[in-house]
Amino acid sequence: MSSMSAPAPAALPTPVVLPATKAVLWLVGTALIALAVYYFIGVDQGAYSVFGKDMHVHEFVHDARHFLGFPCH
């Protein structure tokens, strides 16, 4: 007769400890990147662009702008 042993209990995952200063840096960095993406997709239209009258950024994100509902024409 074979004896079946009970399965070993699964080890609990250890939580990731993130210091508050590091968390603030991650949040600020993420917010800056998000604002830059928002600017390039939603605001930059060439006429009042940071880069002058250059339309390369506008044309690069043109389809994304329409897909997300931003007007541009």
TANOR-V693807 format. One record per residue. RES is the residue in one small letter. OMEGA is omega in radians with two decimals (* if undefined). NEAR is the number of other ideal C-beta (glycine too) atoms within 12 Angstrom. Layout:
BEGIN
res: <RES	RES>
omega: <OMEGA	OMEGA>
near: <NEAR	NEAR>
END
This chain:
BEGIN
res: <m	s	s	m	s	a	p	a	p	a	a	l	p	t	p	v	v	l	p	a	t	k	a	v	l	w	l	v	g	t	a	l	i	a	l	a	v	y	y	f	i	g	v	d	q	g	a	y	s	v	f	g	k	d	m	h	v	h	e	f	v	h	d	a	r	h	f	l	g	f	p	c	h>
omega: <3.13	3.12	3.13	3.12	3.13	3.12	3.14	3.13	-3.14	3.12	3.11	3.12	3.11	-3.12	3.08	3.14	-3.11	3.13	-3.08	-3.13	3.12	3.11	3.12	3.11	3.10	-3.13	3.13	3.11	3.12	3.13	3.11	3.10	3.12	3.10	3.10	3.11	3.11	3.13	-3.06	-3.13	-2.98	-3.00	-3.05	3.12	3.10	-3.09	3.11	-3.12	3.04	-3.06	3.13	-3.10	-3.14	-3.07	-3.09	3.14	3.14	-3.12	3.14	-3.10	-3.05	-3.11	3.09	3.12	3.13	-3.14	-3.12	3.04	3.10	3.08	3.09	3.14	*>
near: <3	4	5	6	6	6	6	6	6	6	6	6	6	6	6	8	8	12	10	10	10	13	14	13	14	15	15	14	14	14	14	14	14	15	15	18	19	18	22	27	25	23	22	30	25	23	14	12	19	16	17	13	14	15	17	15	26	30	17	16	27	22	13	20	26	15	12	16	10	21	11	23	9>
END
